[in-house]
Amino acid sequence: MGERTDCIADDEILYRRVPLAWYDKTTGLLKDEAFAPHKTNDLTGLSLARERFKSLEQAAQGQPGKQYYVAVLRAADLRANEIRIEQTPPEDPSHAELPDLNADNRKESRTLQLQRILVELVVSVLGPFDS
């Protein structure tokens, strides 16, 4: 029987790609927008990468020619704050989503609150990395 890849363990590290404009390296402050759902890209949930399946450099890949930071989170910290994490789609075990932050609810007060909580839960911000 093969290893299950759909269960995101509490000890897993998750990555969130962050555009340069949303992190101030001088002050170490990450803007709430780093966890804002995109109106077309995050239809089913806010995208994250799983460290088990992607390197930091892979997680930082975005638009060619641009640079990105990577925010590092722990699955246990998200769950402790009642933030759901799902591995989706089944054919891509490296991808995870936060279904409670999505395109449909991106402007709701609960989503904005979750964005602020996620900023506080970030373990570190690494980079920048070239795409």
C-alpha positions as CSV (number, residue, x, y, z in Angstrom):
1,M,0.0,0.0,0.0
2,G,1.4,3.4,-1.0
3,E,1.9,6.4,1.2
4,R,-1.2,8.6,1.6
5,T,-0.6,12.0,0.3
6,D,-4.1,13.5,0.9
7,C,-3.7,13.8,4.7
8,I,-1.9,17.0,5.8
9,A,-0.3,16.2,9.0
10,D,-0.1,18.7,11.9
11,D,3.7,18.8,11.7
12,E,3.7,19.7,8.0
13,I,5.1,23.0,6.8
14,L,3.1,25.0,4.2
15,Y,4.3,27.7,1.9
16,R,2.5,30.8,0.6
17,R,4.0,32.7,-2.3
18,V,4.1,36.5,-1.6
19,P,4.7,39.3,-4.1
20,L,7.5,41.7,-3.1
21,A,5.0,44.5,-2.5
22,W,3.4,42.7,0.4
23,Y,6.4,42.2,2.5
24,D,8.7,44.9,4.0
25,K,12.1,43.2,4.5
26,T,13.4,46.2,6.5
27,T,10.6,46.0,9.1
28,G,9.8,42.3,8.7
29,L,6.1,43.2,8.3
30,L,3.9,41.1,6.1
31,K,0.7,42.7,4.8
32,D,-2.7,41.1,5.2
33,E,-2.9,41.0,1.4
34,A,-0.4,38.1,1.4
35,F,-3.4,35.9,2.4
36,A,-6.1,37.6,0.3
37,P,-7.9,35.3,-2.0
38,H,-7.6,36.2,-5.7
39,K,-10.9,36.8,-7.5
40,T,-10.2,34.2,-10.3
41,N,-7.3,32.1,-9.1
42,D,-8.7,31.1,-5.6
43,L,-12.2,29.9,-6.6
44,T,-12.2,27.0,-4.2
45,G,-9.7,28.2,-1.6
46,L,-6.5,30.1,-1.0
47,S,-3.5,28.2,-2.4
48,L,-0.6,26.9,-0.4
49,A,2.3,24.5,-1.3
50,R,3.3,21.6,0.9
51,E,7.0,21.4,1.9
52,R,6.8,17.6,1.6
53,F,6.4,17.9,-2.2
54,K,7.9,21.3,-3.1
55,S,11.1,23.2,-2.4
56,L,11.1,26.8,-1.3
57,E,12.3,27.7,-4.8
58,Q,9.4,25.8,-6.4
59,A,6.9,27.3,-4.1
60,A,8.2,30.8,-5.1
61,Q,7.6,30.3,-8.8
62,G,5.1,32.8,-10.2
63,Q,5.2,35.1,-13.2
64,P,8.4,34.9,-15.2
65,G,10.9,37.7,-14.5
66,K,9.3,38.6,-11.1
67,Q,10.6,37.9,-7.6
68,Y,8.6,36.5,-4.6
69,Y,9.0,35.9,-1.0
70,V,7.7,32.7,0.7
71,A,5.7,32.8,3.9
72,V,6.2,29.7,6.0
73,L,3.3,28.3,8.1
74,R,2.7,25.2,10.3
75,A,-0.4,23.1,9.7
76,A,-0.9,22.6,13.4
77,D,-1.0,26.4,14.0
78,L,-3.7,26.8,11.3
79,R,-5.8,24.1,12.8
80,A,-5.4,25.5,16.3
81,N,-7.0,28.7,15.0
82,E,-9.8,26.7,13.3
83,I,-8.5,27.3,9.8
84,R,-9.3,24.4,7.6
85,I,-6.7,22.9,5.2
86,E,-7.4,20.6,2.4
87,Q,-5.2,18.8,-0.1
88,T,-6.7,19.4,-3.5
89,P,-6.9,18.4,-6.3
90,P,-6.2,14.7,-5.7
91,E,-3.8,14.5,-8.7
92,D,-1.5,17.2,-7.2
93,P,-0.4,16.3,-3.6
94,S,1.9,19.4,-3.5
95,H,-1.1,21.7,-3.5
96,A,-3.2,22.6,-0.5
97,E,-6.0,25.1,0.0
98,L,-7.7,27.0,2.7
99,P,-11.3,26.6,1.6
100,D,-12.6,29.2,4.1
101,L,-10.7,31.9,2.1
102,N,-12.0,32.0,-1.4
103,A,-12.9,34.2,-4.3
104,D,-16.6,34.3,-3.3
105,N,-16.0,35.5,0.3
106,R,-12.8,37.6,-0.3
107,K,-14.4,40.8,0.9
108,E,-16.3,39.5,3.9
109,S,-15.2,40.5,7.4
110,R,-14.5,36.9,8.5
111,T,-12.1,36.5,5.5
112,L,-10.3,39.8,6.4
113,Q,-10.0,38.5,10.0
114,L,-8.5,35.2,8.9
115,Q,-6.0,37.1,6.8
116,R,-4.8,39.0,9.9
117,I,-4.6,35.7,11.9
118,L,-2.6,34.1,9.1
119,V,-0.1,37.0,9.1
120,E,0.4,36.4,12.9
121,L,0.9,32.6,12.4
122,V,3.7,33.0,9.8
123,V,6.8,31.3,11.2
124,S,9.2,33.1,8.8
125,V,9.3,34.9,5.5
126,L,12.1,33.8,3.2
127,G,13.5,35.1,-0.1
128,P,13.2,36.9,-2.3
129,F,13.4,34.2,-5.0
130,D,13.5,34.7,-8.8
131,S,10.7,33.2,-10.8
